[in-house]
């Protein structure tokens, strides 16, 4: 199908099928659909929007149809993204399974593993979390000590993970586990898919400065992971982990400047606008304009690097550059949101500001500098592997 025809048909379909309430800016965490076995929709429109997009295969448009996608070309998938943005359509489903595990499964998984795990991800039926960092193994992730001992058709897993986002709400976890005790530390790690609904897997939320937190500690005490649910070969986990991290970092930054609430929406929400509907504070207008321009430049850079990756050049260490810049953009956006809200931005509890969501989101954005690789480590990688600075 010609791309112009695809765009026209996509525009018409979205206009007819995206509920009006799903075109409003996301104001709080409740507006985001994560899916999972225990997911409760916050509105009928949220449910309808997900069901319609699942039926089209558009929650994962570029995935093959047999795995729950629509089999769209990269150009078609980009057009879909553009047309959704044009009407401010919300994402029907946010998922670590889509952003991180899915690409790794498509590259390293067997056909049977793809058939088992990808369609439920695409439909929002299974919610995944990531088990990478451990106490004492954060930036030096290869020092992890969680252990998997082979026992027939499964591994017996013992150990602890930390900063496991949404572990207390997830159904499965993809985890790095040391399975080859005598191998060098980078070569003794396997990538295991573990069902969290079993004896031996427990989680404990970590409370942050915002008063809320997606982060948890996760504990494995003689938990089981089937060998059939090992992605790749034994000891191949580090290779898979690096591939997945590039997608995680892209996922963290993909909506850095434009995702969620923006300063203009915040200003209208708080009444900090003039009679023409512009931001009343001219200094704030300038700051928002600069963020918007920087965001557009970042989006263009992200698209260019992805296109180069599609042509065989790979993203590689440039993922660190994207992650660092995207982190800074996201923090700037939340800072400007707070400025645009004025005194209302300081509210912590009550209905007026959704139980303090803007302030909590601003505090939460500080964690972007840590999750997915700390900013300091990203700068080290950029200096060594992107800029090739002497002595770095």
C-alpha positions in Angstrom: 0.0 0.0 0.0 1.4 3.5 -0.9 2.4 5.4 2.2 0.0 8.3 1.4 -2.9 5.9 1.2 -1.8 4.3 4.5 -1.7 7.7 6.2 -5.1 8.7 4.9 -6.7 5.4 6.1 -4.9 5.5 9.4 -6.0 9.1 10.1 -9.6 8.1 9.3 -9.5 5.0 11.5 -8.0 6.9 14.5 -10.6 9.7 14.1 -13.4 7.1 14.2 -12.0 4.8 16.9 -10.0 6.8 19.4 -12.5 7.9 22.2 -12.4 11.7 23.0 -11.3 11.1 26.5 -8.2 9.2 25.2 -7.1 12.3 23.4 -6.8 14.4 26.6 -3.3 15.0 28.1 -2.2 12.4 30.7 -2.7 14.1 34.1 -1.6 11.3 36.4 -0.4 7.7 36.7 -4.0 6.5 36.6 -4.3 7.7 33.0 -1.6 5.2 31.8 -2.7 1.6 30.9 0.0 -0.9 31.9 -2.1 -4.1 31.6 -1.5 -7.4 33.4 -3.5 -10.2 35.0 -4.8 -7.9 37.8 -5.1 -4.7 35.7 -8.3 -2.7 36.4 -9.3 -0.2 33.8 -9.8 3.3 35.1 -12.6 4.0 32.6 -14.6 2.2 29.9 -12.9 4.3 27.2 -9.5 3.1 28.4 -10.6 -0.5 27.9 -12.3 0.2 24.5 -9.2 2.0 23.2 -6.9 -0.9 24.2 -9.3 -3.5 22.7 -9.5 -1.6 19.4 -5.8 -1.2 19.1 -5.1 -4.8 20.0 -7.5 -5.9 17.3 -5.6 -3.9 14.7 -2.2 -5.1 16.1 -1.3 -1.5 16.7 -0.1 -1.8 20.3 3.1 -3.3 18.7 2.6 -2.3 15.0 6.0 -3.4 13.7 5.9 -6.9 15.3 4.9 -9.8 13.0 1.2 -10.6 12.9 1.7 -14.1 14.2 3.2 -12.6 17.4 0.4 -10.1 18.0 1.5 -7.2 15.8 0.4 -5.7 12.6 3.5 -6.4 10.5 3.8 -2.8 9.6 7.0 -1.5 7.9 9.1 1.0 9.9 7.8 3.8 7.7 4.2 2.8 8.3 4.7 2.4 12.1 6.2 5.9 12.1 3.2 7.3 10.3 0.9 5.7 12.8 2.9 7.4 15.6 2.7 10.7 13.8 -1.1 10.5 13.3 -1.7 9.5 16.9 0.4 12.5 18.0 -1.6 14.7 15.7 -4.8 14.0 17.6 -3.1 13.7 21.0 -4.1 10.1 21.2 -2.7 8.3 24.3 -0.7 5.2 24.1 -3.2 2.3 24.5 -0.7 0.3 26.4 2.6 1.0 28.2 4.7 -2.0 28.9 8.3 -3.1 29.7 7.3 -6.2 27.7 6.9 -4.0 24.6 9.8 -1.6 25.2 12.4 -4.1 26.4 11.7 -7.8 26.5 9.8 -7.8 23.2 12.8 -6.7 21.1 15.1 -9.2 22.9 12.6 -12.0 22.3 12.3 -11.2 18.7 16.1 -11.3 18.3 17.1 -14.1 20.6 14.0 -16.1 21.3 12.9 -19.4 19.8 9.7 -19.6 17.7 8.1 -21.4 20.6 9.2 -18.7 23.1 7.9 -16.0 20.8 4.5 -17.7 20.4 4.2 -18.2 24.2 5.2 -14.7 25.4 4.8 -12.1 22.7 1.0 -12.2 22.0 0.1 -11.8 25.7 2.4 -8.8 25.8 0.8 -7.3 22.8 -2.7 -7.8 24.3 -1.7 -6.4 27.7 -2.5 -9.7 29.4 0.9 -10.1 31.1 2.8 -7.4 32.9 6.6 -7.8 33.0 9.3 -6.2 35.2 13.1 -6.2 34.9 15.5 -7.9 37.3 18.9 -6.5 36.7 20.3 -4.4 39.5 21.3 -5.9 42.9 22.7 -4.5 46.1 26.4 -4.1 45.2 25.8 -4.6 41.5 24.3 -1.5 40.0 26.7 0.3 37.6 28.9 -2.8 37.8 26.1 -5.0 36.9 28.3 -8.0 36.0 29.1 -8.4 39.7 25.6 -9.7 40.3 25.3 -12.6 42.7 21.8 -14.0 42.1 22.4 -17.7 41.4 20.6 -20.2 39.3 21.4 -23.9 39.8 20.3 -26.3 37.1 18.0 -29.1 38.3 16.6 -31.2 35.5 14.3 -29.1 33.4 14.5 -26.0 35.6 16.9 -23.7 37.5 16.6 -23.1 41.2 17.0 -19.4 41.7 18.2 -17.6 44.8 19.2 -14.0 45.3 17.9 -10.4 45.4 17.2 -7.7 42.9 16.7 -4.0 43.7 15.1 -1.0 42.0 12.7 -3.5 40.3 10.1 -1.1 38.8 6.5 -2.2 39.4 7.6 -5.7 40.6 4.7 -5.7 43.1 2.3 -5.4 40.2 3.9 -7.6 37.7 3.2 -11.2 36.6 6.6 -12.2 35.2 10.2 -10.9 35.5 13.1 -11.1 33.0 16.2 -11.5 35.2 19.9 -11.8 34.9 21.1 -14.8 37.0 24.5 -16.3 37.4 24.3 -19.9 36.2 27.9 -20.7 35.3 29.8 -20.4 38.5 33.3 -21.1 37.1 33.0 -18.8 34.1 34.4 -15.2 33.9 31.8 -12.8 35.4 30.6 -11.5 32.1 30.2 -15.0 30.6 28.6 -16.8 33.5 25.2 -15.0 33.4 22.0 -16.3 31.8 18.8 -14.5 30.9 15.8 -16.1 32.6 12.1 -15.5 32.3 10.5 -16.2 35.7 6.9 -16.5 36.7 6.4 -14.3 39.8 3.2 -16.1 40.8 5.0 -18.9 42.6 6.4 -19.7 46.1 9.8 -18.3 46.6 9.3 -14.9 44.8 8.5 -11.9 47.1 8.6 -8.2 46.6 8.9 -5.2 48.9 8.2 -1.6 47.8 10.9 1.0 48.2 9.4 4.4 49.3 11.0 7.5 47.7 11.0 11.2 48.5 7.8 11.6 46.5 5.9 9.5 49.0 5.2 7.0 46.3 7.4 4.7 44.2 7.4 2.2 41.4 10.6 0.7 42.7 10.8 -2.6 44.7 13.2 -5.1 46.1 12.6 -8.6 44.7 13.7 -11.8 46.5 14.2 -15.2 45.1 14.2 -18.1 47.6 14.4 -21.4 45.7 12.2 -20.0 43.0 12.0 -22.0 39.7 12.7 -20.9 36.2 12.2 -23.4 33.4 15.1 -24.1 31.1 12.6 -23.6 28.3 12.2 -20.0 29.6 15.9 -19.2 29.3 16.4 -16.7 26.5 19.5 -17.6 24.4 22.1 -20.1 25.5 23.4 -20.6 29.0 26.0 -17.8 29.7 24.7 -15.6 26.9 22.8 -13.3 29.3 25.3 -10.4 29.2 25.1 -10.1 25.4 21.3 -10.1 25.6 21.3 -7.7 28.5 23.4 -5.1 26.5 21.0 -5.4 23.6 18.0 -4.9 25.8 19.5 -2.0 27.6 19.7 0.0 24.4 15.9 -0.5 24.0 15.3 0.4 27.7 17.2 3.6 27.3 15.3 4.5 24.2 12.1 3.7 26.0 13.0 6.0 28.9 13.8 8.9 26.6 11.2 8.4 23.8 8.7 10.9 25.3 11.3 12.9 27.2 10.2 16.4 26.1 6.6 15.8 25.0 5.2 12.9 27.1 2.8 13.3 30.0 1.8 16.8 31.2 3.5 19.7 29.5 3.9 23.3 30.8 1.3 24.7 28.5 -1.3 22.2 29.8 -0.2 22.9 33.4 -0.6 26.7 32.9 -4.1 26.3 31.5 -4.9 24.0 34.4 -3.8 26.5 37.0 -5.1 29.6 35.2 -1.6 31.0 34.6 -2.5 32.3 31.1 -3.4 35.7 29.6 -6.5 36.6 27.7 -5.2 35.1 24.5 -4.5 31.8 26.1 -0.7 32.2 26.1 1.5 31.6 29.2 1.2 34.8 31.2 4.8 34.8 32.3 7.1 35.9 29.3 10.2 34.4 30.9 8.4 31.0 31.3 7.2 31.3 27.7 10.8 31.6 26.6 11.9 28.6 28.7 9.0 26.5 27.2 10.0 27.6 23.7 13.6 26.5 24.3 12.4 23.2 25.7 10.2 22.7 22.7 12.9 23.4 20.2 15.4 21.2 22.0 12.8 18.5 22.2 12.2 18.6 18.4 15.9 18.5 17.8 16.2 15.6 20.1 13.3 13.8 18.4 15.0 14.3 15.0 18.3 12.9 16.4 16.5 9.9 17.8 14.9 9.2 14.5 18.2 9.6 12.6 20.0 7.2 14.9 17.2 4.7 14.7 17.2 4.8 10.9 21.0 4.4 10.9 20.5 1.4 13.2 18.0 -0.1 10.8 20.5 0.1 8.0 23.0 -2.0 9.9 25.1 0.7 11.6 23.7 -0.2 15.1 22.9 2.2 17.9 25.6 1.0 20.2 27.1 3.5 22.6 25.0 6.3 21.2 22.1 4.9 23.3 24.0 6.5 26.2 24.0 9.9 24.5 20.2 9.6 23.9 19.6 8.4 27.5 21.5 11.3 29.0 20.0 14.1 26.9 16.5 12.6 27.2 16.9 12.5 31.0 17.9 16.2 31.1 15.0 17.1 28.8 12.5 15.2 31.0 13.7 16.8 34.2 13.5 20.3 32.5 9.9 19.5 31.5 8.9 18.7 35.0 10.6 21.8 36.4 8.7 23.9 33.9 5.4 22.1 34.8 6.0 23.1 38.4 6.7 26.7 37.4 3.6 26.8 35.2 1.4 25.5 37.9 2.5 28.3 40.3 1.4 27.8 43.9 -0.8 24.9 42.9 2.3 22.9 42.0 3.2 22.8 45.7 0.0 21.0 46.6 0.7 17.5 48.0 -2.8 16.1 48.8 -6.3 16.8 47.7 -8.5 16.7 44.6 -7.4 20.0 43.0 -4.1 18.6 41.8 -4.9 14.9 41.7 -3.4 14.2 45.1 -0.2 16.0 44.4 0.6 14.2 41.2 2.5 17.1 39.5 4.8 17.6 42.5 5.3 13.8 42.9 6.0 13.4 39.2 8.6 16.2 39.5 10.3 14.4 42.4 10.0 11.1 40.5 11.8 12.6 37.5 15.0 12.9 39.6 15.3 9.1 39.3 15.7 9.3 35.6 19.4 10.2 36.3 19.8 6.7 37.9 17.5 4.2 36.2 18.6 2.6 33.0 22.2 3.6 33.7 23.3 6.6 35.9 24.1 9.8 34.1 27.7 9.7 35.3 28.2 6.3 33.8 26.5 7.4 30.5 28.9 10.4 30.3 31.8 8.0 30.8 30.6 5.8 28.0 30.0 8.8 25.7 33.5 10.2 26.3 35.1 6.8 25.7 33.0 5.2 22.9 31.3 8.0 21.1 33.8 10.9 21.4 37.0 8.7 21.7 38.5 11.3 24.1 42.1 10.6 24.9 42.6 9.3 28.4 38.9 8.7 28.9 
